[in-house]
Amino acid sequence: MPVGTVLVTGGTGYIGSFTTLALLEHGYDVVIVDSLYNSSEVVLDRIELICGRRPTFYKVDVTDEKSIDDVFAKHPAIDSAVGESGEIPLEYYRVNVGGSISLLRSMERNNVNNIVFSSSATVYGDATRFPNMIPIPEHCPIGPTNTYGRTKSMIEDVITDFINAQRSNLEKAGKEFKQWNGALLRYFNPCGAHPTGIMGEDPAGVPYNLLPLLGKVATGEREKLLVFGDDYSSRDGTAIRDYIHVVDLARGHLVALNYLRENQPGVKAWNLGSGRGSTVFEIIKAFSKVVGRDLPYEVKPRRQGDVLDLTANPTLANKELNWKTELTMEKACDDLWKWVSNNPKGYRQDPPAEMVEAVKSSKA
């Protein structure tokens, strides 16, 4: 018997696929819905290869409520949802905000009570505008400075209002209400790949994040890295971010879901980060060291909406979820290089045979 059955929206994407893997490895059944607009179905094969279990998959746009209802009808055991999301400005609003509303309405109709939402540290915006808010605690005031952060913040509000209304209405009616719960996971900068080297980030188009961009420079796909701003008031002038290995982040989704099921807290937010901030130049240096040569970069003016420091205070997740990062930024660099150097075309190529054999023999 599975521990439970979880719907993962965006489950073939980077974070969604690693979360799916973590859930399967810990006894959950997983049903993925994904439109595949920025991901590949091939990742399902890699998940199965690594853990010996395959998620059920439906090619469905999360904004299509009828199709989501159909998925719930086919899988009445689904009791929780994990929401991933996309990354294109107007699409952010349609897919992220619109899709989350569609999902919640469908959850209500199908009595699916727990939602774990992949939010983001970008909801905080520039935390340096307040005293004593670096590293950033969950009680830091919200103030996103870019579109992505604004959509994440909106969805946090939508989920909070929805769960609170469900609980309040049921309580007033004298009915059981504590089954409705939400986790808002404000994760910092996810990076790295699976240590086997056969699963990692493979965005269609140009990656937005620093480490996958460095990966493309290292494989020769890009000429150089563009560094946006070296005039910040940091130790070397570049922006500071908290890098979290994607395997740790996926585990964070798993433990948050378990916490909701066991403790029924209503809606809670947790930071998922290491508490260790690294500058852009430090990341370039760390990844260059793994690659074995200096990677070229060019400094450009700051981008609008970029902030000086996004470093987590992860104390609440450490205490309540019994979760903390176990894999270092350096390990993320190692795993990323293993992934990109052996799979320069990502999921558009077969992984090296010796890597597949290594995975198979580790399970034998």
N, C-alpha and C positions, 0 to 999 in steps of 0.2 A: 504493500500500500504506500502511495506517495505521502509525503508530509503534508502536501497541499498542492493545488494547481494554480499556477500564476500566469496571467496574461502579461506579456512584455511587448509594449508598443515600441516600434523602432528597434526591434530585437536583433536585426542583422547589422546594425551600425556598430561603431567602435565600443562604446560603453554598454550598449544593449546586449551585444554578443558576449562580452565578458561577464555581465550580470547573469545572462542565461546560463552560461557555463557554471558559474558558482552555484546557482539554484539547483541545476541538475546534479552537480557533484554532492549536494547536501540533501538529496532525496525528494526534491520538488519535481512535479511534472511542469513543463513550460509550453505555453502556446504563444507563438510570436505572430503579431500582425505588423507588417511593414510594407510600404509602397515601393521599396527598392530604388527610390529616386537618387539616393546617394550611397548605396551599399550594394552588396552582392550576396546572392543566395548560396554561393560557394561556402560561405562561412559556416553553414549548417553542417557540411561534411567535416570541417575542421573540428567543430565542437564535438561531433560524434566520435571522431578519431581520438580526441584527447580524453573524453570521459566515458565513451562506450554507450552513450545515450543520445537520442536525437530529439530536438524539440519539434513539436507540430508547427507547421508554418502556413500562413495565409497571406497572399499578396493583397493587402487591403490598405486603403488610405484611412488614417485614423479619424479624418473628418467625416467619413461615410458611416453615419450612425446605423443605417439599416444593415450594412455588412458586419459592423461590430456586434449588433444584436444577433445576427446569424451565427457568428463565432461563439458567443455566449450560449446560444441555444444548442449548438453542437457539443459544447463542453460545459455541462451544468455543474461540474465539479470546481470550476474556476471560482476562487474565493477572494482573490487579490489581484491588483494590477500594479505594474511598474511602468512608469511613463518616461520614455526617452523623447528627444525632440530634435528638430532640424535647425539649419543655420543660414537662412537667406532672408534679408530684411522683410519684404512684404510677406514672403512665405512664412517667416517667423510667426507673424501674427495669425495667418490663416491656419498653419499647421500646429504651431505651439499653443496659442490661446484657443483658437477655434476647435482644434483637435482635442484639447483637454476638456473643453466644455462638452463636446460630443461624447467623449469617453465617460465623463461623470454622469451624464444623462442616461447613457446605456448601462452603466454600473447600477444606477438607481433602479432602473426597470428590471434588471436581472439579479438584484440583491447581492451584488459583489461589493463588499463593505470596506476593504482596506486598500489604500493607494499609497504607493511609495513613489514620490516625485523626484526626479533628478533635477534639482534646482541648480544654483550656481553661486559662487562667491561674487559674481558680477552684480548681484542684487544690492551689495553694500556700496558700490561705487567707490568714491574716494574717502576711505575711513580715516585718512590723516587729517581730515577737517575737524575731527573731534579729538579732545585730549584722551590719552590712555586707551585708544582703541586699536592699537597695533601691538601684538597680533590681535586679529579681529574676533571678538566673542559674538555669540548669537544675538545678544541684546544691542549690538551696534545698530544705530538707526539705518534704515534702508534708504538708498539714494542712487539707483543705477544711472550710469553715465552713457550707456549705449543701448541700441535697440535690443540686442540679445538679453541684456540684464533687465530691461524694462518688461520684456515678455515673460521672463522667468518670475519677476516680482508680481506681475499681474496674475499669473497662474497660481502662485502661492496664495494670493488673496482669494481667488476663485475657489480653490480647494478648501481653504480655511472657512470661508463663508458657507460653502456647501456642506461640509462635514458638521459644522456647528449647528446649521439649520436642521439637518437630518436628526442630530442628537436631541435638539431642543423640541422639535415637533413630536418625536416619538416619546420623549419623556413626558410632555404635556398630555399625551394620549394614554399615559400609564403603561406604555409598552417598553420592552427592552431596547435600549438605545446605545449601549457602550460598544456595540459591534462596529460602529462607524468610526474609522480612524485614518489619519493621514500622516505620513512622514515627509518632511521637506528637507531633502539632503542638499545642503549648500556645499558642493564640492569645489575644490580649488583647481589646480591645473593638472588634469589627467595626462599621463604619458606612459611610455613603455609598451611592451608587447608580451605575449605569452612566452615563458622561459623555454618552451620547446622550439620556438622559432617558426611555428607554422600558423600563427594567428596574431594579427595586429591591426593597426589602423590603416585603412585603405580608402581614403576619401576619393570620390570621383571629383576631378578638378584639383584646384590648388588648395593645399591644406592651409588652415588659418592659424594653426598653433605652431609654436617655436620648434619643438623637437621634431615633428614630422617634416617640417621645412628643412631643418638641418639634415635629416635623413636623405632628403632629395638632393641637397648640395653634396653630401658625401658619396652618393651613387652617381653623381654627374648629371642628374636630371635637371638640376638648376645650377646656374653659374655661381651664385653667391647668395648669402642670406642678407636680407635687409633688416637692419636694426633701427627701430623707430624711437629715436631720442637717446642722447647720451648726456643730457643736461639735467637729469633728475637729481634730487638731493639724496642720492644713495652712495654707497661706498665706492662705486666706480662710475656713477652717472647714469647707469641703465636701470630700468624698472625691475622691481623685486616681485617674484611670484613664488608660490608654494607648490612644488611639483609633487604629485601623488601617483604612485604606480597604479596602473589600471586594475591590476589584480587585487590590490588593497581596496580600491574604490568599489569594485564589484562585490567584495566581501562586505563592504559597508551597506550595500543595498540588501544583502541577505540578512544581516543581523538586525537592520532596521525593520524589515518585514517580520522577523521573529519577535521583535520587541512589541510591535503593534498587536500581533496575535496574542501574545502572552499578557501584556499589560493594559491594553485598550486605553491609551492615554488621551484620546481625542486627536488634536493636531499638534505636532511638535516639529521644531526645526533643529537640525544638527549640522555643524560644520564637519566636513570630511577633508582633512588636510593633515600635513605632517607637523606643522608648527615651525618648520624650518624654511626660511625665505632664501631664494637664490636669485642673483641678478642675471640678466641676459648674458653678459660677458662670462659669468661663472658657468652657465649652462653650455655656452659655446666651447669653453675650455674643457669642461668635463666630457662632452661628446667627442671633441677633437682627440682627446686622450684615448678614448675607446677605439676610435677609427685609426689612430696612429699617425695623424698628420693634422696640421692647422687647416681649419676650414675657412674659406674666404667670406668676408662680410663687408657691408657698406653701411655707414650710419646715415639715416635719413631723419627729417624732422619728426617730432612726435605725431602720433595719430590722434584725431579727435576722440575723446572718450577714454583714452588710456589713462590709468592712474599710477601713482608712484609705487604703492605697496599693497599687495593682496597676500598676506600671510595669515594662516588660520590660527586661532586658539581652539584646539580640538578637545579641550578638557571635558566638555559635556558628553561628547561621544565616547571618550575614554571611560568616563564614569558610568553613564547610563547604558550604553550599548556594549560596554566591555570591548570596544574596538579601538585599535590604534594602528598606524601604519607600521608594517613590518619590513617593507622593501624600500631601500634608499633610492634617492635620485640617481646615484651612480649605477645601481642595479637596473633602473629603468633605462639608462643610457646603454648599458650592456645588452639588455633584451631587445631594445629598439634596433640596435645595430645588427644583432643576429637576425632579426626579422627583415629589415630592409636590404641587407647585403645578400641574403639568400633568396629573397623574394622581391626583386626590384620592380616587378610588375604587379605586386600585391596578390590579389585573388584572381588575377587574369592569367596566372601561370600555375602549374603544378608545383607543390613544394619539393625541395630536393629529396630524392628517394631515401638517402641515408637518414634524413630527419624523420621521415615517416616511419622508417624501420625502428629508429630509436624510441619513438613514441609507442609503437606496437610492442617492442620488446620490454619496455618499462611496465607494461600491463600484464605481460605473460607470466 
